[in-house]
Amino acid sequence: MRVLGVDPGLTRCGVGVVEGVAGRPLTMLGVGVVRTSADAELGDRLVAVEQGVERWLDEHRPECVAVERVFSQHNVRTVMGTAQASAVAMLCAARRGIPVALHTPSEVKAAVTGSGRADKAQVGAMVTRLLRLSAPPRPADAADALALAICHIWRAPAQNRLQQAVALHTAHATKGRTA
């Protein structure tokens, strides 16, 4: 499975592509940051994020896009920008028919480090180790994007089995009511 991880942000939107399957060594195919100027108009910044995400989709052709689920922060202005960048990434994937998965920060931290309360340095260190890199990706947004992709690769098989079980249960329940 090839996954594009997106750590959304208006100034720095982390992007990273990881390929592999759960239980096997993973491979990083690319990592970077889409940057916009804090002085630019909001619309221009969103277009720049869109163009950056589109370039990554064109270059790496992921099977899925994993985006950090926006959570409420104390700074409403920051969460708004994060939510807007997140929506742009989801729109780019949806336009191409690529499935999008949302993962919370604590879910990603728990998947990669074993603790949902891990700090950025711990996440960066584990991403470096899991992908056999010589140094942690910089800035932290890039490492976070890779962590999102890793989390999705590891969690997707279990999520797919759960969705199939729910669908099967629903089909049986519906069939029982119509008989």
MOBEL-V25601 format. One record per residue. RES is the residue in three letters. PSI is psi in whole degrees, 0 to 359 (NA if undefined). Layout:
# MOBEL-V25601
res=RES psi=PSI
res=RES psi=PSI
This chain:
# MOBEL-V25601
res=MET psi=136
res=ARG psi=122
res=VAL psi=133
res=LEU psi=116
res=GLY psi=138
res=VAL psi=118
res=ASP psi=96
res=PRO psi=145
res=GLY psi=152
res=LEU psi=323
res=THR psi=316
res=ARG psi=114
res=CYS psi=107
res=GLY psi=139
res=VAL psi=140
res=GLY psi=141
res=VAL psi=127
res=VAL psi=142
res=GLU psi=142
res=GLY psi=187
res=VAL psi=157
res=ALA psi=138
res=GLY psi=358
res=ARG psi=159
res=PRO psi=141
res=LEU psi=158
res=THR psi=130
res=MET psi=128
res=LEU psi=342
res=GLY psi=152
res=VAL psi=145
res=GLY psi=192
res=VAL psi=133
res=VAL psi=120
res=ARG psi=146
res=THR psi=156
res=SER psi=133
res=ALA psi=341
res=ASP psi=346
res=ALA psi=158
res=GLU psi=148
res=LEU psi=313
res=GLY psi=318
res=ASP psi=323
res=ARG psi=318
res=LEU psi=321
res=VAL psi=319
res=ALA psi=320
res=VAL psi=315
res=GLU psi=313
res=GLN psi=321
res=GLY psi=314
res=VAL psi=318
res=GLU psi=319
res=ARG psi=316
res=TRP psi=320
res=LEU psi=318
res=ASP psi=314
res=GLU psi=320
res=HIS psi=345
res=ARG psi=60
res=PRO psi=156
res=GLU psi=341
res=CYS psi=153
res=VAL psi=125
res=ALA psi=121
res=VAL psi=141
res=GLU psi=128
res=ARG psi=127
res=VAL psi=133
res=PHE psi=157
res=SER psi=127
res=GLN psi=173
res=HIS psi=328
res=ASN psi=101
res=VAL psi=324
res=ARG psi=318
res=THR psi=315
res=VAL psi=328
res=MET psi=313
res=GLY psi=319
res=THR psi=316
res=ALA psi=321
res=GLN psi=316
res=ALA psi=323
res=SER psi=315
res=ALA psi=322
res=VAL psi=315
res=ALA psi=317
res=MET psi=320
res=LEU psi=315
res=CYS psi=316
res=ALA psi=313
res=ALA psi=323
res=ARG psi=330
res=ARG psi=359
res=GLY psi=22
res=ILE psi=128
res=PRO psi=145
res=VAL psi=134
res=ALA psi=139
res=LEU psi=134
res=HIS psi=136
res=THR psi=156
res=PRO psi=318
res=SER psi=326
res=GLU psi=317
res=VAL psi=313
res=LYS psi=317
res=ALA psi=319
res=ALA psi=320
res=VAL psi=323
res=THR psi=343
res=GLY psi=354
res=SER psi=127
res=GLY psi=354
res=ARG psi=14
res=ALA psi=149
res=ASP psi=175
res=LYS psi=323
res=ALA psi=319
res=GLN psi=319
res=VAL psi=313
res=GLY psi=319
res=ALA psi=318
res=MET psi=323
res=VAL psi=316
res=THR psi=315
res=ARG psi=313
res=LEU psi=326
res=LEU psi=4
res=ARG psi=49
res=LEU psi=158
res=SER psi=337
res=ALA psi=156
res=PRO psi=139
res=PRO psi=141
res=ARG psi=145
res=PRO psi=183
res=ALA psi=332
res=ASP psi=324
res=ALA psi=315
res=ALA psi=321
res=ASP psi=323
res=ALA psi=318
res=LEU psi=320
res=ALA psi=321
res=LEU psi=316
res=ALA psi=317
res=ILE psi=312
res=CYS psi=315
res=HIS psi=318
res=ILE psi=318
res=TRP psi=327
res=ARG psi=339
res=ALA psi=316
res=PRO psi=317
res=ALA psi=319
res=GLN psi=320
res=ASN psi=318
res=ARG psi=320
res=LEU psi=315
res=GLN psi=320
res=GLN psi=319
res=ALA psi=318
res=VAL psi=316
res=ALA psi=318
res=LEU psi=316
res=HIS psi=316
res=THR psi=319
res=ALA psi=318
res=HIS psi=319
res=ALA psi=319
res=THR psi=318
res=LYS psi=321
res=GLY psi=327
res=ARG psi=332
res=THR psi=349
res=ALA psi=NA
